[in-house]
Amino acid sequence: MGQTTEDGFLQLEGVTKRYGDFEAVRSLNLLVGKGELVAFLGPSGCGKTTTLRMIAGLATPTAGRILVGGRDVTVLPVHQRDMGLVFQSYALFPHMTVERNVAFGLETRKLPRDEIRQRVGRALAMVRLGHLAGRRPRELSGGQQQRVALARALVIEPSILLLDEPLSNLDAKLRDEMRGQIRQIQQELGITTVFVTHDQVEALSMCDRIVVMRGGRVEQVGSPFEIYERPANQFVASFVGRINRLSGSRTGDGAIAVRGQRILGSPEIAAGEVDVMVRPHRIRIEWNGTGRVHQDGTNAVLGRLVRTTFVGDVVQFHIAVGEDELLVEQPTTGRPDLPEPGTPACLNWRIEDTLVFPKEQAR
């Protein structure tokens, strides 16, 4: 069942942003529920940060409306929107202590000193930084600075939390840790959150729903499972997760001819040129095997090993199938023996793991 306007605590209605002749965001409609964490995901220049800036009040829509709890905030200034912001650059005041940085928003609101002290203490405890309250930003690690920025956004108790790629400056290990911490805090507080990222892992692991954008338009909105397993088009399939692509064409019996071989998948796709897509970890390899096409609900194509790449947890096999090259990922076994380049291979995968799309024209 789809969402109704009653479900949307944050509502974007036909939101558009133009800069001269350039349309950065086009007719964006979205409902974000109370307490939901939604990610805007897409490549650089897709419009995700522009959308976040319009929600925050840092940019004004050319057309459309933004509502929070039924209240139209489209033209309200930033300080009247009751939103907490965490940016890619944490923008901490270098001359202030951690405690003063977090208290700054409360001090500008002229809250009583005792209340400020209590709320700052709670916010720092939430991000596990109470013991560093007296330090200055230069004395903190990148992850600690990120948590100070998060505490500063949360201490004002906003109705909506906005995060603009806040983890991009951290190393891989810290990003993993902070993803879990941010999600835990967000769920504990039940705060409506909008998260902008170009990192698919962040979007898949942290969010309730993902909005995939390209060229100022929404390509698909759905849960992480829906976006990954049932992508709406080739762009979503290739942007979210690794995927292989084979050129093919529909045959008269509904099958797909791929490099002189025959496979099945997505019968609702009309006749004509198509692209067949399958995830690397869904493919099984039978070395020196022969194709057992359609047996036990599987597809199979024949190819030859081009090269092998060891990447720790998995081994990547690059298999030539005609003029295409497929990537196959398998868990490492702890044994160094691997097939030599040129070894024949039969690649098998389930028919239901076969994604088929009409051949997409360049945009």
Buried (B, 14 or more C-beta within 10 A) or exposed (E): EEBEEEBBBBBBBEBBBBEEEEBBBBBBEBBBBBBBBBBBBBEEEBBBBBBBBBBBBBBEBBBBBBBBBEEEBBEBEEEEBBBBBBBBEBEBEEEBBBBBBBBBBBEEEEBEEEEBBEBBBBBBEBBEBBEBBEBBBEEBEBBBBBBBBBBBBBBBEBBBBBBBBBBEBBEEEBBBEBBEBBBEBBEEBEBBBBBBBBBBBBBBBBBBBBBBBBBBBBBBBBBBEBBBBEBBBBBBBBBBBEBBBBBBEBEEEEBBBBBEBBBBBBEEBEEEEBBBBBBBBBBBBBEEBEBEBBEEEBBBBBBEBEEBEEEEEBBBBBBBBBEBBBBBBBEEEEEEEEBEEEBBBBBBBBBBBBBBBBEEEEE
